[in-house]
Amino acid sequence: MVVTQDERGWTHLDWELEGVTPDMIDWHWANLEKSYFLWHPSQHIGFRWLIAPTQDRFLGCVHAASQFRNDGTRREPKIRYEDVSKLGKEVQDLIVYDHVCVDAALNLTEEKDPSKAPALGYRVHQWKASDAGVMGRSTAVSLNVTDKEAELREGKIWAAHAEEETGNWGVFLPELYRLWSVVPHNEIHLKWSLKVERTEHGVRYVDLR
């Protein structure tokens, strides 16, 4: 895995995994309550949906994710799944692979409805099939950066955690995906595709709503 940072203060993690498919990672985001604690066993300590995905809805769903960071601090970010077609051009331009999940970190201090809360920043996760599995990039996007040096430090802390999370996909996700494949009930086993396409108007999900 390779970590880079750019002139905006944004941090990028490029990664590759063997034995993992794009569909498995799509499944992970739609069924996060099934995989959250395996995703980072030593640092993920609590999970709850505030607005849960259903058979009819993925975009706009919100979860609270209690976790430790690599600097030892504890946080519980509130995270909403965003529609890629509604993102600004600068964020859409980050997307070069054909599967995407955009997580918005929310400011809930003034807005009690998490579906309407403003975004403080994004985590743009994207991936595509490779010869051996998948390759992808995860990017920490902060809005309204006022202290670039502090932002770069925060980005390195995030990248260390994200690198461990991503590596753990290769450990548990193929087996967990296989185990859940026998469960036919769509209301508890969701199957959303996070595939995107680029059009003359920007990037959009092919099937997601």
KOLTOR-820924 format. One record per residue: residue number from 1; residue in one letter; x, z, y of N, C-alpha, C in turn. Coordinates in pm, 1 decimal. Example, Ala and Ser with C-alpha at 12.3 -4.5 7.8 and 13.67 -1.06 7.14 Angstrom:
<pts>
PT  num  residuo       n_u       n_w       n_v      ca_u      ca_w      ca_v       c_u       c_w       c_v
PT    1        A    1319.0     780.0    -569.0    1230.0     780.0    -450.0    1320.0     780.0    -330.0
PT    2        S    1285.0     708.0    -225.0    1367.0     714.0    -106.0    1290.0     787.0       3.0
</pts>
This chain:
<pts>
PT  num  residuo       n_u       n_w       n_v      ca_u      ca_w      ca_v       c_u       c_w       c_v
PT    1        M      84.2       0.0    -118.4       0.0       0.0       0.0      88.5       0.0     124.5
PT    2        V      41.7     -66.4     229.7     121.0     -81.5     351.1      38.2     -36.4     470.8
PT    3        V      95.1      51.6     554.7      29.3     100.5     675.4      94.4      36.8     797.4
PT    4        T      10.6     -18.3     887.3      58.7     -71.9    1013.9     -31.0     -21.1    1125.7
PT    5        Q      22.9     -22.0    1247.9     -55.0      17.4    1365.7     -33.6     -86.4    1474.5
PT    6        D    -139.0    -112.1    1553.5    -128.8    -218.7    1652.7    -130.4    -164.2    1794.7
PT    7        E    -125.7    -257.0    1889.9    -113.8    -219.2    2031.3    -237.6    -149.7    2085.2
PT    8        R    -349.3    -158.4    2015.0    -472.2     -90.6    2057.9    -476.8      53.8    2009.9
PT    9        G    -382.7      90.7    1922.5    -386.1     223.7    1862.4    -465.1     227.2    1733.2
PT   10        W    -503.7     111.5    1681.0    -578.1     104.1    1556.2    -481.2     103.8    1437.7
PT   11        T    -522.9     164.1    1327.6    -438.6     178.2    1209.4    -497.8      97.8    1094.3
PT   12        H    -411.3      24.3    1024.6    -454.2     -63.1     915.0    -382.7     -23.3     786.3
PT   13        L    -458.2     -19.8     677.4    -403.2       7.7     545.1    -434.4    -111.2     455.6
PT   14        D    -331.4    -183.1     414.0    -349.1    -295.6     321.3    -321.9    -247.1     179.7
PT   15        W    -407.5    -285.2      85.5    -398.8    -230.8     -49.4    -437.3    -333.7    -155.5
PT   16        E    -390.0    -308.4    -277.2    -425.4    -388.5    -394.2    -447.5    -295.6    -512.7
PT   17        L    -545.3    -329.7    -596.8    -575.4    -250.4    -715.7    -594.1    -343.0    -835.4
PT   18        E    -541.4    -303.1    -948.6    -562.9    -376.6   -1072.2    -680.2    -315.1   -1149.0
PT   19        G    -756.0    -399.6   -1216.8    -863.6    -351.6   -1302.6    -990.2    -311.6   -1230.7
PT   20        V    -995.4    -333.4   -1099.2   -1113.6    -302.6   -1018.8   -1169.8    -434.3    -966.8
PT   21        T   -1302.9    -447.6    -963.5   -1366.3    -569.8    -915.0   -1437.2    -543.0    -781.8
PT   22        P   -1464.7    -648.3    -704.2   -1541.7    -628.8    -581.0   -1676.9    -563.0    -604.6
PT   23        D   -1743.4    -597.7    -714.6   -1874.5    -538.2    -743.3   -1865.2    -387.3    -764.1
PT   24        M   -1755.7    -340.8    -822.0   -1738.1    -196.7    -842.4   -1730.0    -123.7    -708.8
PT   25        I   -1658.6    -180.6    -613.1   -1646.6    -114.4    -483.0   -1778.7    -122.7    -407.3
PT   26        D   -1850.1    -234.2    -418.4   -1986.0    -241.5    -362.8   -2070.8    -127.2    -417.5
PT   27        W   -2065.4    -108.8    -549.3   -2144.0      -5.0    -616.8   -2106.8     133.8    -564.6
PT   28        H   -1979.4     157.9    -545.2   -1931.8     287.4    -494.6   -2002.0     325.2    -364.6
PT   29        W   -2009.1     233.6    -268.7   -2067.7     267.3    -138.3   -2218.0     291.4    -147.3
PT   30        A   -2286.0     220.3    -236.9   -2430.6     238.3    -251.2   -2465.6     363.4    -330.6
PT   31        N   -2371.7     415.6    -411.1   -2395.0     530.7    -497.8   -2292.0     640.1    -471.0
PT   32        L   -2266.2     665.9    -344.5   -2153.4     750.5    -306.6   -2167.0     893.6    -358.4
PT   33        E   -2289.8     941.1    -375.8   -2309.0    1077.3    -427.6   -2256.9    1090.8    -571.0
PT   34        K   -2244.3     980.0    -642.9   -2195.4     981.6    -780.8   -2042.7     980.6    -787.4
PT   35        S   -1976.5     938.3    -680.6   -1832.0     916.5    -687.2   -1751.8     992.1    -582.4
PT   36        Y   -1817.9    1058.5    -488.2   -1746.9    1115.2    -373.8   -1638.9    1214.9    -414.1
PT   37        F   -1667.8    1304.3    -505.6   -1571.1    1408.8    -540.8   -1457.4    1354.1    -626.8
PT   38        L   -1481.5    1250.6    -703.7   -1375.1    1184.6    -778.9   -1286.7    1100.6    -687.6
PT   39        W   -1340.3    1055.9    -577.6   -1268.6     968.4    -484.0   -1145.3    1037.8    -426.8
PT   40        H   -1157.0    1168.1    -401.9   -1040.4    1247.1    -360.7   -1063.9    1391.1    -405.3
PT   41        P   -1035.0    1423.5    -532.4   -1071.6    1554.0    -588.2   -1014.7    1673.3    -513.9
PT   42        S    -897.4    1661.0    -455.4    -833.8    1777.0    -391.7    -878.0    1798.2    -246.8
PT   43        Q    -938.8    1696.1    -183.5    -972.8    1709.3     -41.7   -1120.5    1690.5     -10.8
PT   44        H   -1197.8    1631.8     -99.6   -1341.7    1616.4     -76.1   -1413.5    1740.0    -129.1
PT   45        I   -1485.1    1809.2     -41.7   -1541.9    1938.5     -80.0   -1692.3    1949.7     -57.7
PT   46        G   -1757.6    1849.4      -2.2   -1901.7    1856.2      17.5   -1958.1    1720.7      55.1
PT   47        F   -2079.5    1690.8       6.1   -2142.7    1562.2      36.3   -2293.3    1579.2      40.0
PT   48        R   -2357.6    1515.5     137.0   -2504.2    1511.6     140.2   -2548.1    1389.0     220.1
PT   49        W   -2657.0    1328.9     175.8   -2717.8    1219.0     250.3   -2808.5    1276.3     358.7
PT   50        L   -2795.8    1229.9     480.2   -2892.4    1259.1     586.3   -3001.4    1152.7     587.8
PT   51        I   -2962.5    1030.0     562.5   -3056.2     919.6     540.4   -3002.8     845.4     418.3
PT   52        A   -3068.3     857.8     304.5   -3014.7     806.2     178.8   -3048.8     658.5     159.5
PT   53        P   -2960.1     583.0      94.6   -2994.9     445.3      57.4   -3110.9     443.3     -41.4
PT   54        T   -3184.4     335.1     -39.3   -3294.4     313.6    -133.1   -3285.4     171.0    -185.8
PT   55        Q   -3381.7     131.8    -267.4   -3388.4      -6.7    -314.6   -3413.0    -103.6    -199.9
PT   56        D   -3466.1     -53.0     -88.4   -3503.2    -139.8      23.4   -3415.3    -123.1     145.9
PT   57        R   -3318.7     -30.2     140.8   -3240.0      -4.5     263.2   -3100.4      45.2     227.2
PT   58        F   -3002.2     -15.4     290.2   -2863.8      31.7     285.5   -2810.8      52.1     427.6
PT   59        L   -2827.1     -47.6     512.5   -2777.6     -39.1     649.3   -2850.4      70.7     725.0
PT   60        G   -2775.5     148.1     801.6   -2833.4     257.9     878.2   -2836.5     389.2     803.1
PT   61        C   -2801.0     389.7     675.7   -2797.6     515.3     600.8   -2681.8     601.8     648.7
PT   62        V   -2701.8     734.3     641.1   -2605.3     828.7     699.5   -2573.9     937.8     598.4
PT   63        H   -2445.1     972.5     588.6   -2406.3    1085.8     505.8   -2312.1    1177.7     581.0
PT   64        A   -2309.9    1304.0     536.9   -2214.8    1403.1     587.3   -2112.0    1425.8     478.0
PT   65        A   -1984.6    1415.8     514.2   -1877.7    1417.2     413.9   -1776.1    1526.4     446.8
PT   66        S   -1793.5    1644.5     388.2   -1700.4    1754.9     412.5   -1569.0    1726.8     341.1
PT   67        Q   -1458.8    1747.1     414.5   -1328.8    1713.8     356.7   -1216.6    1784.0     431.6
PT   68        F   -1106.0    1802.0     361.5    -981.0    1841.1     425.7    -903.0    1714.7     458.2
PT   69        R    -824.3    1723.9     564.9    -734.7    1614.3     598.7    -593.1    1649.5     554.2
PT   70        N    -503.1    1553.1     561.7    -367.4    1577.3     515.4    -288.6    1671.3     605.0
PT   71        D    -340.7    1701.1     725.3    -275.4    1800.9     809.9    -332.6    1940.9     786.9
PT   72        G    -423.0    1955.9     688.1    -478.4    2085.6     652.5    -606.5    2122.8     722.7
PT   73        T    -650.6    2044.6     822.8    -774.4    2075.2     893.6    -895.3    2031.8     810.4
PT   74        R   -1006.6    2098.2     835.6   -1131.0    2067.4     764.5   -1230.6    2004.3     861.2
PT   75        R   -1298.7    1898.7     816.9   -1397.1    1831.1     900.2   -1517.7    1789.8     815.5
PT   76        E   -1628.9    1765.5     884.8   -1747.1    1710.9     818.1   -1802.3    1597.2     904.9
PT   77        P   -1737.1    1481.3     899.7   -1788.1    1369.1     979.2   -1924.4    1323.7     930.4
PT   78        K   -2006.1    1279.5    1024.1   -2134.5    1217.3     992.4   -2112.8    1066.8    1003.6
PT   79        I   -2143.2     994.1     897.9   -2102.5     854.8     885.2   -2223.7     767.0     855.7
PT   80        R   -2236.9     658.9     932.8   -2349.6     566.2     917.8   -2299.2     428.6     875.5
PT   81        Y   -2369.9     364.3     783.2   -2336.8     229.2     742.1   -2388.5     131.3     848.0
PT   82        E   -2297.7      52.1     903.9   -2331.8     -36.6    1014.4   -2354.5    -180.1     967.4
PT   83        D   -2434.2    -252.2    1043.8   -2459.1    -394.2    1020.8   -2345.6    -473.7    1086.1
PT   84        V   -2270.1    -550.1    1006.9   -2155.4    -622.6    1062.7   -2197.8    -720.9    1171.7
PT   85        S   -2319.3    -773.0    1162.7   -2363.7    -871.9    1261.5   -2387.3    -809.9    1399.1
PT   86        K   -2398.4    -676.4    1404.5   -2423.7    -608.2    1531.7   -2294.6    -556.7    1596.5
PT   87        L   -2181.7    -575.1    1531.2   -2055.2    -526.5    1585.0   -2002.6    -620.5    1693.2
PT   88        G   -1920.2    -565.8    1781.3   -1857.9    -647.5    1883.8   -1758.2    -745.3    1823.9
PT   89        K   -1723.9    -848.7    1900.4   -1636.3    -954.1    1849.6   -1500.2    -899.3    1807.7
PT   90        E   -1446.3    -803.0    1882.1   -1313.8    -751.7    1850.8   -1311.3    -685.8    1712.6
PT   91        V   -1420.4    -619.6    1676.2   -1427.8    -557.9    1543.9   -1459.2    -663.6    1438.4
PT   92        Q   -1550.9    -755.0    1466.8   -1580.6    -863.0    1371.7   -1456.1    -945.1    1340.5
PT   93        D   -1368.0    -961.9    1438.7   -1248.0   -1042.3    1416.6   -1151.9    -978.8    1316.7
PT   94        L   -1170.0    -850.2    1287.5   -1087.9    -785.2    1185.9   -1121.0    -834.1    1045.0
PT   95        I   -1241.2    -887.8    1026.3   -1292.3    -918.0     893.0   -1239.0   -1051.8     844.2
PT   96        V   -1159.2   -1046.5     737.9   -1102.4   -1167.8     679.3   -1134.7   -1180.1     530.4
PT   97        Y   -1188.0   -1073.7     468.9   -1224.5   -1077.3     327.4   -1376.5   -1085.0     314.1
PT   98        D   -1424.7   -1106.5     191.6   -1566.5   -1141.7     176.5   -1657.7   -1028.3     130.4
PT   99        H   -1607.6    -905.1     122.8   -1690.8    -787.0      99.8   -1650.8    -682.3     203.7
PT  100        V   -1751.2    -619.9     267.0   -1722.2    -530.2     379.0   -1818.6    -412.2     380.1
PT  101        C   -1764.3    -293.5     407.8   -1845.6    -176.4     441.5   -1789.1    -118.0     569.8
PT  102        V   -1873.3    -106.5     670.9   -1831.0     -51.3     799.7   -1895.8      85.0     816.9
PT  103        D   -1812.7     188.0     826.6   -1858.3     325.6     844.3   -1839.7     364.7     990.0
PT  104        A   -1948.4     405.0    1055.0   -1941.2     451.7    1193.0   -1938.0     603.5    1195.2
PT  105        A   -1837.3     660.8    1260.0   -1834.0     805.1    1283.3   -1924.0     835.0    1402.2
PT  106        L   -2017.4     930.3    1386.8   -2124.9     948.7    1484.3   -2102.4    1068.8    1575.1
PT  107        N   -2150.9    1055.5    1696.8   -2157.8    1166.7    1791.0   -2300.8    1221.1    1788.3
PT  108        L   -2318.3    1337.9    1725.4   -2451.9    1395.9    1710.3   -2475.3    1512.9    1805.2
PT  109        T   -2387.9    1531.6    1904.5   -2401.9    1646.8    1992.7   -2524.2    1635.1    2082.3
PT  110        E   -2557.1    1514.1    2125.0   -2671.7    1494.9    2213.6   -2787.3    1421.5    2146.5
PT  111        E   -2758.8    1350.0    2038.9   -2860.4    1269.8    1972.2   -2888.5    1328.5    1834.6
PT  112        K   -3008.5    1384.2    1815.6   -3041.6    1449.5    1689.6   -3079.4    1349.8    1579.8
PT  113        D   -3118.4    1229.7    1617.1   -3154.9    1127.9    1519.9   -3029.6    1049.4    1482.6
PT  114        P   -2974.6    1068.5    1360.7   -2848.0    1002.1    1327.1   -2857.9     850.3    1322.0
PT  115        S   -2979.9     797.8    1307.7   -2993.9     652.7    1305.4   -2971.4     591.4    1443.0
PT  116        K   -2979.0     674.3    1549.1   -2963.4     625.5    1685.9   -2839.0     679.5    1755.2
PT  117        A   -2765.2     765.8    1688.4   -2649.8     829.8    1751.6   -2540.8     726.9    1782.3
PT  118        P   -2471.8     742.8    1895.7   -2364.4     648.1    1929.9   -2244.7     664.5    1836.7
PT  119        A   -2175.1     554.5    1815.5   -2055.7     555.1    1731.0   -1933.8     595.0    1813.6
PT  120        L   -1851.7     683.8    1756.4   -1724.8     721.0    1817.8   -1613.6     624.6    1776.5
PT  121        G   -1631.9     562.7    1661.6   -1533.5     469.1    1608.2   -1580.1     419.3    1472.9
PT  122        Y   -1500.0     336.1    1411.6   -1537.8     275.6    1283.9   -1423.6     286.2    1183.8
PT  123        R   -1461.8     285.4    1055.7   -1369.1     259.4     947.8   -1417.6     129.7     883.5
PT  124        V   -1340.3      25.4     899.0   -1378.2    -106.3     847.3   -1306.0    -127.6     715.3
PT  125        H   -1380.1    -120.2     605.4   -1324.8    -140.5     471.6   -1366.1    -280.1     424.0
PT  126        Q   -1269.5    -359.3     381.3   -1299.2    -495.3     334.7   -1211.8    -527.7     214.2
PT  127        W   -1263.4    -615.2     126.2   -1192.4    -645.1       3.8   -1238.9    -778.1     -53.8
PT  128        K   -1156.7    -832.6    -144.4   -1191.6    -955.8    -214.8   -1124.7    -953.2    -351.6
PT  129        A   -1171.4   -1041.0    -440.0   -1112.8   -1050.3    -572.7    -971.3   -1105.9    -563.9
PT  130        S    -883.8   -1055.5    -653.1    -748.8   -1108.3    -668.0    -728.6   -1143.8    -815.0
PT  131        D    -613.3   -1196.8    -848.1    -587.8   -1236.9    -987.1    -594.5   -1117.9   -1082.5
PT  132        A    -548.2    -999.8   -1034.1    -541.8    -882.2   -1122.0    -653.8    -782.8   -1096.8
PT  133        G    -728.0    -799.1    -989.3    -831.9    -702.3    -953.9    -888.0    -729.8    -816.4
PT  134        V    -848.0    -647.0    -718.9    -893.6    -665.7    -580.3    -776.9    -643.3    -485.1
PT  135        M    -789.1    -702.7    -367.3    -699.5    -672.0    -256.3    -786.8    -646.2    -135.0
PT  136        G    -741.3    -558.4     -46.7    -825.3    -524.3      66.7    -748.8    -466.0     182.5
PT  137        R    -823.4    -436.0     286.1    -768.7    -374.0     406.4    -871.4    -275.7     459.8
PT  138        S    -825.3    -157.0     497.6    -909.0     -57.0     563.9    -849.2     -31.6     702.1
PT  139        T    -935.6     -28.3     804.2    -889.2     -14.2     941.8    -963.4      98.3    1011.2
PT  140        A    -887.5     184.9    1078.9    -945.3     289.5    1162.9    -954.2     236.5    1304.9
PT  141        V   -1076.9     218.3    1353.4   -1103.2     166.1    1487.5   -1156.6     279.2    1573.5
PT  142        S   -1088.0     311.7    1680.0   -1136.0     412.5    1774.8   -1183.2     343.7    1902.0
PT  143        L   -1295.9     387.1    1952.2   -1350.6     331.4    2075.2   -1308.0     415.6    2194.1
PT  144        N   -1281.1     350.0    2305.4   -1247.9     418.9    2430.9   -1125.4     509.0    2415.8
PT  145        V   -1016.4     450.9    2365.5    -892.4     525.7    2348.7    -834.5     562.1    2485.3
PT  146        T    -807.5     691.2    2507.5    -749.3     737.7    2633.7    -605.3     784.8    2617.0
PT  147        D    -566.6     822.1    2496.4    -431.2     868.8    2468.4    -381.9     794.0    2345.1
PT  148        K    -308.1     686.5    2370.1    -267.2     600.7    2259.8    -175.5     672.6    2162.0
PT  149        E     -84.2     753.2    2211.2       8.1     822.6    2122.4     -66.7     919.4    2030.3
PT  150        A    -164.8     991.6    2086.9    -245.1    1081.5    2004.1    -325.1    1002.5    1901.4
PT  151        E    -374.1     886.8    1942.2    -451.7     803.5    1851.2    -365.3     753.9    1735.3
PT  152        L    -242.3     716.8    1765.1    -151.6     671.7    1660.0    -120.4     784.3    1561.4
PT  153        R    -105.9     906.7    1612.7     -82.9    1021.0    1524.0    -204.3    1044.8    1434.6
PT  154        E    -323.3    1039.4    1494.0    -445.6    1056.7    1415.7    -458.4     946.8    1309.9
PT  155        G    -417.8     826.2    1347.8    -426.1     715.0    1254.5    -338.7     735.6    1132.5
PT  156        K    -221.8     793.1    1151.4    -132.8     818.6    1037.6    -190.3     926.0     945.6
PT  157        I    -256.0    1027.2    1003.2    -320.1    1130.7     921.4    -433.1    1069.1     839.0
PT  158        W    -515.3     984.5     905.0    -624.1     916.6     833.1    -569.0     827.2     722.9
PT  159        A    -462.8     751.8     752.1    -409.6     656.3     656.0    -357.1     725.9     530.7
PT  160        A    -296.9     843.2     547.4    -246.6     916.7     430.8    -360.7     956.2     338.5
PT  161        H    -472.5    1000.9     396.7    -590.5    1037.1     317.6    -652.1     912.3     253.4
PT  162        A    -665.0     805.5     333.2    -727.8     683.2     283.4    -645.5     618.2     173.2
PT  163        E    -513.5     628.2     181.7    -428.3     571.4      77.0    -452.2     642.6     -56.2
PT  164        E    -468.7     774.5     -51.2    -495.7     849.7    -173.5    -635.1     818.2    -227.7
PT  165        E    -733.8     807.6    -138.5    -868.2     769.3    -182.2    -866.6     634.2    -252.9
PT  166        T    -804.5     537.2    -188.1    -804.0     401.4    -242.4    -734.0     396.3    -377.4
PT  167        G    -622.7     465.5    -390.4    -554.0     470.2    -518.6    -640.2     530.1    -627.6
PT  168        N    -722.0     628.6    -592.0    -809.3     692.1    -691.4    -919.1     599.1    -740.7
PT  169        W    -958.6     499.4    -661.2   -1053.8     400.0    -712.5   -1003.9     341.0    -844.0
PT  170        G    -873.8     310.8    -848.9    -818.6     251.7    -969.8    -820.7     345.1   -1088.6
PT  171        V    -827.1     476.1   -1063.2    -825.0     576.0   -1169.8    -962.9     595.3   -1231.9
PT  172        F   -1066.1     610.5   -1146.6   -1196.8     650.6   -1200.0   -1305.4     543.9   -1191.7
PT  173        L   -1293.6     448.4   -1099.0   -1408.1     362.7   -1070.4   -1446.6     270.1   -1185.6
PT  174        P   -1353.9     204.5   -1254.1   -1398.0     118.4   -1365.9   -1476.8     193.8   -1471.9
PT  175        E   -1432.0     314.8   -1506.9   -1501.8     390.8   -1610.1   -1636.6     442.7   -1561.1
PT  176        L   -1642.3     492.6   -1437.3   -1769.0     542.5   -1383.5   -1870.5     429.9   -1370.4
PT  177        Y   -1826.0     316.0   -1323.3   -1913.1     198.3   -1311.5   -1967.1     158.2   -1449.0
PT  178        R   -1880.8     161.2   -1551.5   -1923.5     126.1   -1686.4   -2026.9     225.7   -1739.0
PT  179        L   -2003.5     354.6   -1717.1   -2096.1     456.4   -1765.0   -2234.0     441.8   -1701.5
PT  180        W   -2238.0     414.2   -1572.3   -2366.6     402.7   -1503.5   -2437.0     270.2   -1531.8
PT  181        S   -2366.0     172.9   -1587.8   -2427.3      42.1   -1612.3   -2541.4      49.9   -1713.2
PT  182        V   -2548.2     157.7   -1792.3   -2655.4     170.4   -1892.1   -2784.0     224.6   -1830.5
PT  183        V   -2778.5     273.1   -1705.5   -2896.6     333.2   -1641.4   -2974.6     223.2   -1570.5
PT  184        P   -3098.6     194.0   -1614.5   -3172.4      80.5   -1559.0   -3258.2     114.2   -1437.6
PT  185        H   -3270.0     241.7   -1403.1   -3367.2     281.9   -1301.8   -3312.1     257.7   -1161.2
PT  186        N   -3368.4     159.0   -1093.6   -3315.1     117.4    -964.0   -3327.1     224.4    -856.7
PT  187        E   -3421.5     315.9    -873.2   -3439.0     417.1    -769.9   -3325.2     519.6    -769.6
PT  188        I   -3252.3     533.3    -880.0   -3140.0     627.1    -884.6   -3006.3     556.5    -908.3
PT  189        H   -3011.8     429.8    -940.9   -2890.3     351.7    -964.2   -2901.0     224.3    -881.3
PT  190        L   -2847.8     230.3    -759.0   -2865.6     120.9    -664.3   -2761.2      12.2    -686.0
PT  191        K   -2802.3    -110.3    -661.8   -2713.2    -225.2    -683.0   -2720.7    -317.9    -561.7
PT  192        W   -2646.6    -281.3    -459.5   -2640.2    -362.0    -339.1   -2513.1    -445.5    -339.6
PT  193        S   -2520.9    -567.2    -288.4   -2402.8    -651.4    -268.6   -2359.3    -641.7    -122.9
PT  194        L   -2231.8    -614.3    -101.8   -2177.6    -603.6      33.8   -2101.3    -730.2      72.8
PT  195        K   -2142.1    -841.7      15.4   -2076.1    -968.4      45.2   -2117.3   -1017.9     182.8
PT  196        V   -2019.9   -1074.8     254.6   -2045.9   -1127.1     388.0   -2006.5   -1273.9     395.4
PT  197        E   -2054.1   -1339.4     499.0   -2013.4   -1475.8     528.3   -1996.3   -1490.8     678.6
PT  198        R   -1909.2   -1582.4     717.4   -1886.2   -1608.1     859.3   -1961.2   -1734.5     898.6
PT  199        T   -2041.7   -1725.8    1004.3   -2118.7   -1838.2    1055.0   -2074.6   -1867.8    1198.2
PT  200        E   -2137.1   -1965.0    1259.9   -2104.2   -1997.9    1398.7   -2141.0   -1883.5    1493.5
PT  201        H   -2224.4   -1791.1    1447.1   -2266.0   -1678.1    1530.2   -2186.4   -1550.7    1501.3
PT  202        G   -2094.5   -1554.7    1405.0   -2017.0   -1436.1    1370.7   -2025.0   -1406.8    1221.7
PT  203        V   -2011.9   -1279.2    1186.5   -2014.0   -1236.7    1047.0   -2148.9   -1173.3    1016.1
PT  204        R   -2201.1   -1199.4     896.0   -2327.6   -1138.8     856.0   -2325.0   -1111.1     706.8
PT  205        Y   -2405.6   -1012.3     665.5   -2423.0    -987.3     523.5   -2508.5   -1097.3     461.5
PT  206        V   -2474.2   -1134.8     339.9   -2549.1   -1241.2     270.4   -2683.3   -1188.6     221.5
PT  207        D   -2684.0   -1069.3     160.5   -2806.7   -1016.0      99.3   -2849.1    -880.8     152.3
PT  208        L   -2762.5    -810.9     223.0   -2788.0    -670.9     257.7   -2891.2    -656.7     368.4
PT  209        R   -2963.1    -543.6     363.8   -3058.5    -515.7     469.7   -3066.7    -364.0     488.1
</pts>
